[in-house]
Amino acid sequence: MAAASVFSQILDHANRADPYPLYAQLRRTPVSRADDGTYVVSTYREIVALLHDPRVSSDPRHRAEPGGPPTEPGDGVSGLPSSFIALDPPEHDRVRRLLTRHFGPPHNPRRIAGMVPELVAVVTDLIDGFAGRDRVDIVDDFAYPFPVTVICRVLGVPREDEPRFHAWAAAVVDTVDPTTGDFAERFDRRRQVFAELGRYLAGLAEAHRRHPGDGMLSGLVTDDDPDGRLSLEEIMSNAALLLIAGHETTVNLIANGVLTLLRHPGCLDRLRHRPDFSVPVVEELLRYEPPVQFLTSRVALDDIDLDGTTVPRGASITLVLAAGSRDPDHVTDPDRFDPDREHLEHLGFGGGVHYCFGAPLARLEAQVALAELARRLERPRLLDDPPPYRTNPVLRGPRHLPVAFDGLVPAAEPVR
């Protein structure tokens, strides 16, 4: 079976519940060409090489194939600069550095770690809400509201505005789904949605300028550091990105985690009695069931020779992170969920200069969420296996995850 046809099957929603056998077939040809001309890379060594290769761009304006985006500057919000994930060094590095200064490590190493009591309080509140019930939808009742609440607090966005940006987030997520139209169509939709979200955030930014708070948005609009500051337009486009990316992938990480633990009751029982076990559990989850399955936004800036194949300048590249993390040449017994692995390395947060900006927060959110669910739910069990999955093959996770349980263990005393 041709590798390109295998990738088409991976995109097919019929295979969303378990794409991993198809990834194994895809790895037989480490660098293949998909039906639309995209070069698909599926093995760990080759993916890592490209993640660190300066000849690989994240700026879609370099795409050479027909139907690519317009070539004028500003491919993010209409009339605004691109967010940092669509920029290359040195501009990417400047914007990311200024954003990080108000987010966490390394500029503010205690900010994320210091959020643990707050995260526990949010999780406790959500689980307390299960009282009087014998079943819940882990996605709708827990995995979605938890990271949404957290990213709103981090950015300084009113939680009550969630219904407004939920629609924008859903629309943006659709634009990264390669099955929902050609690139130019998805690119135009993305610009339109980001324009609306940008206008909303501009109003918030002005409010924060007049009445500063302790959120990231407030820090960005009042920044007077001598090393420089972001323009209002840059703040708008990047805040839009962080608001959406700050919860969408974490929803999948938590839902995939609950599903995996319920399929591995021994690991669930260990986590119930040892909350610190959540650290290796989350790392293995990022390898075994990553929330981001592949990256579709890379472009070759020059001809690149890779595993006997030449990827030509201007060609689009898809990096299949989920296939790479289960590459048997990289990890022993890759299809086994084993949090006790030594020297665990995965592609769950990508790599190189575009390594996931929110990784420290996402890790902590997943650790707290899974540890508290394991401790407090009495005899939890799946009601649907496999559960229904979201249509998006890139951001893969259950759309619903119905779980039954016998009761709740009381919440722990808050840390004082």
Secondary structure, 3 states (H helix, E strand, C coil): CCHHHHHHHHHCHHHCCCCHHHHHHHCCCCEEECCCCCEEECCHHHHHHHHCCCCEECCHHHCCCCCCCCCCCCCCCCCCCCCHHHCCCCHHHHHHHHHHCCCCCCCCHHHHHCCHHHHHHHHHHHHHCCCCCCEEEHHHHHHCHHHHHHHHHHHCCCHHHHHHHHHHHHHHHHHCCCCCCCHHHHHHHHHHHHHHHHHHHHHHHHHHHHCCCCCHHHHHHCCCCCCCCCCHHHHHHHHHHHHHHHHHHHHHHHHHHHHHHHHCHHHHHHHHHCHHHHHHHHHHHHHHCCCECCEEEEEECCCEEECCEEECCCCEEEECHHHHHCCCCCCCCCCCCCCCCCCCCCCCCCCHHHCCCCHHHHHHHHHHHHHHHHHHEECCEECCCCCCECCCCCECCECCCEEECCEECCCCCCCC
